[in-house]
């Protein structure tokens, strides 16, 4: 890189659900900007995280997992994937290492590694949970997916191998100005990040009982110099039975969700925060364009 030159670009993270894309975004950015959960299909919107160094800035886009659309929500998610792959300067195809390379990875590779597409790096994630022989076997399988720029075994959770992946990405960036001003790491508003923190806590707390029927709507955020920030939010589900699960016996579940979300929310608000959570039923909200627009999806 010559003196005075600046490189920048959009890097898309593609992969099957639960491959660890959001964890990698948060690791590279250095703060929590994307929802992370052990439940698949956590990501619903493109989360932009900016990573900058001396003479360069890359903008990470955490794509929703590839899937066949079955309602308005998943139609929007898949459209987001297609649009971002077209705009990207580079692509990271994330493979869930312990699960190995499967049909879903081959489907994604057929699009990410197609002729004329942006340079693609394959990241074999979660190697901290794999034996060396299994890592070597997965590298061979990943190489068979198609012609890629490089293959990187990494652990987004521990950071192992992530610096090498980042260096490779920076080398691929075209010359261009910074997208974000210094110190700004995300395009997401505090409201969106708070809503994602609550949804992430709800996904973890309820396991597989109400996975994708849950959304969060922030109704009000009140700040004060003398008092804690007050956040009033609504957990939205589609049926009364789901509401019962989210509320819990005597309100125990919704209290747990609030308690688990609060520490992350307080890093976003910058201080003590009072979180008021309610649960409402909105049948078929995932098929309602107006509801999706209001939620910013």
C-alpha positions in Angstrom: 0.0 0.0 0.0 1.6 3.3 -1.1 1.8 6.4 1.0 -1.5 8.3 1.1 -3.4 5.5 -0.4 -6.6 4.4 1.3 -8.5 1.1 0.7 -12.1 0.3 1.5 -14.8 -2.1 0.6 -17.8 -4.1 1.5 -17.2 -7.7 2.7 -20.2 -10.0 2.8 -20.3 -13.0 5.2 -22.3 -15.8 3.7 -23.1 -19.3 5.1 -25.5 -21.7 6.5 -27.5 -20.8 9.6 -25.5 -20.9 12.8 -22.1 -21.0 11.0 -20.9 -18.2 13.3 -21.1 -15.2 11.0 -22.4 -12.8 13.7 -19.7 -14.0 16.1 -17.0 -13.2 13.5 -18.5 -9.7 12.9 -18.4 -8.9 16.6 -14.9 -10.3 17.0 -13.5 -8.2 14.1 -15.4 -5.0 15.1 -14.4 -5.4 18.7 -17.9 -4.8 20.1 -21.3 -6.4 20.0 -23.0 -5.2 16.8 -24.7 -8.4 15.6 -27.1 -10.7 17.4 -25.6 -14.0 18.4 -27.4 -17.1 19.5 -27.0 -20.9 19.4 -30.4 -21.0 17.7 -30.2 -21.0 13.8 -31.4 -18.1 11.8 -30.7 -15.4 14.4 -29.8 -12.8 11.8 -32.7 -11.1 10.1 -31.3 -7.8 8.8 -28.0 -6.9 7.3 -25.7 -5.8 10.2 -23.0 -3.5 9.2 -19.8 -3.4 11.2 -16.8 -1.2 10.3 -13.3 -2.4 10.9 -10.5 0.1 10.3 -6.7 0.1 10.3 -3.8 2.2 9.0 -4.9 3.2 5.5 -7.9 0.9 5.2 -11.5 0.3 6.3 -13.7 -2.7 5.6 -17.4 -2.9 6.2 -18.7 -6.3 7.2 -22.2 -7.3 6.2 -23.7 -10.2 8.2 -26.1 -11.8 5.8 -29.1 -13.9 6.9 -28.5 -17.6 6.4 -29.4 -18.9 2.9 -32.8 -20.6 2.9 -35.9 -21.2 0.8 -38.3 -18.3 1.4 -41.6 -19.4 2.9 -43.1 -16.1 4.1 -42.7 -12.3 3.7 -40.0 -12.3 6.4 -37.8 -14.9 4.8 -38.5 -13.4 1.3 -37.0 -10.1 2.6 -34.1 -12.0 4.2 -33.2 -13.8 1.0 -33.5 -10.6 -1.1 -31.0 -9.0 1.3 -28.6 -11.9 0.6 -28.9 -11.6 -3.2 -28.4 -7.8 -3.2 -25.4 -7.8 -0.9 -23.6 -10.5 -2.8 -23.9 -8.4 -6.0 -22.5 -5.3 -4.2 -19.7 -7.0 -2.3 -16.0 -6.4 -3.0 -15.1 -9.7 -1.2 -17.1 -12.6 0.3 -16.3 -14.8 3.2 -18.1 -18.1 3.0 -18.4 -19.4 6.5 -18.4 -23.2 7.1 -19.5 -24.7 10.4 -16.4 -26.9 10.8 -17.7 -29.5 13.3 -20.7 -30.2 10.9 -18.5 -30.5 7.9 -19.2 -29.4 4.3 -22.7 -30.3 3.3 -25.4 -29.7 0.6 -26.1 -26.2 2.1 -22.5 -25.2 1.7 -22.4 -26.4 -1.8 -25.6 -24.4 -2.6 -24.0 -21.2 -1.3 -20.7 -21.9 -3.0 -22.5 -22.3 -6.3 -23.4 -18.6 -6.0 -20.5 -17.1 -4.0 -17.9 -18.9 -6.2 -19.6 -18.4 -9.6 -17.7 -16.9 -12.5 -17.4 -13.1 -12.3 -18.3 -13.0 -8.6 -16.2 -11.0 -6.0 -13.1 -12.8 -4.6 -14.3 -15.4 -2.0 -12.4 -16.7 1.0 -13.7 -19.8 2.8 -13.5 -19.6 6.6 -13.8 -23.0 8.4 -15.2 -21.9 11.7 -15.2 -23.5 15.2 -11.9 -25.2 14.8 -11.5 -25.0 18.6 -14.0 -27.8 18.7 -12.3 -30.0 16.1 -9.3 -32.4 16.1 -6.5 -31.7 13.7 -7.4 -34.6 11.4 -11.0 -33.4 11.2 -9.8 -29.9 10.3 -7.6 -31.3 7.5 -10.5 -33.3 6.2 -12.8 -30.3 6.1 -10.1 -28.2 4.3 -10.0 -30.8 1.6 -13.8 -30.8 1.3 -13.9 -27.0 1.3 -11.3 -26.8 -1.5 -13.6 -29.0 -3.6 -16.4 -26.4 -3.4 -14.8 -24.4 -6.1 -12.0 -21.9 -6.9 -11.6 -19.6 -4.0 -9.0 -17.0 -3.0 -7.9 -18.8 0.2 -9.1 -21.2 2.9 -8.8 -20.1 6.6 -9.4 -22.4 9.6 -10.6 -20.1 12.4 -12.4 -19.8 15.6 -14.5 -16.7 15.7 -15.2 -17.4 19.4 -11.6 -17.5 20.6 -10.0 -15.4 17.8 -7.7 -18.2 16.5 -6.8 -17.6 12.9 -8.9 -14.4 12.6 -6.0 -12.0 12.2 -4.8 -14.0 9.2 -8.2 -13.9 7.7 -8.5 -10.1 8.2 -5.1 -9.5 6.6 -6.1 -11.5 3.6 -9.4 -9.4 3.3 -7.5 -6.1 3.6 -5.3 -7.1 0.7 -8.3 -7.6 -1.5 -9.9 -4.1 -0.8 -10.0 -1.7 -3.7 -8.8 1.9 -3.4 -11.5 4.1 -2.0 -12.6 6.4 0.9 -13.8 5.4 4.3 -17.5 4.6 4.6 -17.7 5.4 8.3 -16.0 8.3 10.2 -13.4 7.5 12.8 -14.8 5.8 15.9 -18.0 4.7 14.3 -18.3 0.9 14.1 -21.9 0.3 13.0 -24.8 1.8 11.0 -27.3 0.4 13.5 -29.1 2.8 15.7 -29.1 2.3 19.5 -32.8 1.4 19.2 -32.1 -1.4 16.7 -29.2 -2.8 18.8 -31.3 -2.8 21.9 -34.0 -4.6 20.1 -31.6 -7.2 18.9 -30.1 -7.6 22.3 -33.6 -8.4 23.7 -34.4 -10.8 20.9 -31.1 -12.6 21.3 -31.8 -13.1 25.1 -35.3 -14.4 24.2 -33.9 -16.9 21.7 -31.4 -18.2 24.2 -34.0 -18.4 27.1 -36.7 -20.1 25.1 -34.5 -22.5 23.2 -36.5 -24.1 20.3 -40.0 -23.3 21.6 -40.6 -19.9 19.9 -37.6 -19.4 17.7 -38.6 -17.3 14.7 -42.1 -16.2 15.8 -40.5 -13.7 18.1 -39.8 -10.0 17.2 -39.0 -7.0 19.4 -40.5 -3.5 19.0 -38.9 -0.7 20.9 -41.7 1.6 22.0 -39.8 4.2 23.9 -36.3 5.1 25.2 -36.1 7.8 27.8 -32.8 9.3 28.9 -32.0 11.5 31.8 -28.8 12.8 33.4 -30.0 12.1 36.9 -31.9 8.8 36.4 -31.4 5.5 34.7 -32.3 5.2 31.0 -35.8 3.7 30.6 -36.4 1.3 27.7 -40.0 0.1 27.0 -40.1 -2.7 24.6 -42.6 -5.3 23.4 -41.9 -8.9 22.6 -44.1 -9.9 19.7 -45.2 -13.5 19.0 -47.9 -15.1 16.9 -50.0 -17.3 19.2 -51.3 -17.3 22.8 -49.3 -20.4 23.5 -46.1 -18.6 22.5 -47.0 -15.7 24.7 -47.4 -18.1 27.6 -43.9 -19.4 27.0 -42.4 -15.9 26.8 -44.2 -14.7 29.9 -43.6 -17.8 31.9 -45.1 -18.9 35.2 -45.7 -15.7 37.2 -43.8 -13.7 34.7 -40.6 -15.6 35.3 -39.5 -16.0 31.7 -40.0 -12.4 30.6 -38.1 -11.3 33.8 -35.3 -13.7 32.9 -35.1 -12.3 29.3 -34.9 -8.8 30.7 -32.2 -9.7 33.2 -30.1 -11.5 30.5 -30.5 -8.6 28.0 -29.8 -5.8 30.4 -25.9 -6.0 30.6 -25.6 -5.7 26.9 -28.2 -3.0 26.7 -26.3 -1.0 29.3 -23.2 -1.1 27.2 -25.3 0.4 24.4 -27.0 3.1 26.5 -23.8 3.8 28.4 -25.1 3.4 31.9 -27.8 2.0 34.2 -31.0 1.1 32.4 -34.5 0.1 33.5 -36.0 -2.3 31.0 -39.8 -2.7 30.9 -40.8 -5.7 28.8 -44.3 -6.7 27.8 -45.5 -9.5 25.5 -48.2 -9.2 22.8 -49.7 -11.5 20.2 -49.8 -10.4 16.6 -51.0 -13.4 14.5 -49.0 -13.9 11.3 -46.8 -10.9 11.7 -44.1 -12.5 9.6 -46.5 -12.3 6.6 -47.4 -8.7 7.3 -45.4 -6.2 5.2 -46.6 -3.3 7.4 -45.4 -5.0 10.6 -42.1 -5.9 9.0 -41.6 -2.3 7.8 -42.2 -1.0 11.4 -39.7 -3.4 12.8 -37.1 -2.2 10.2 -36.7 -5.7 8.7 
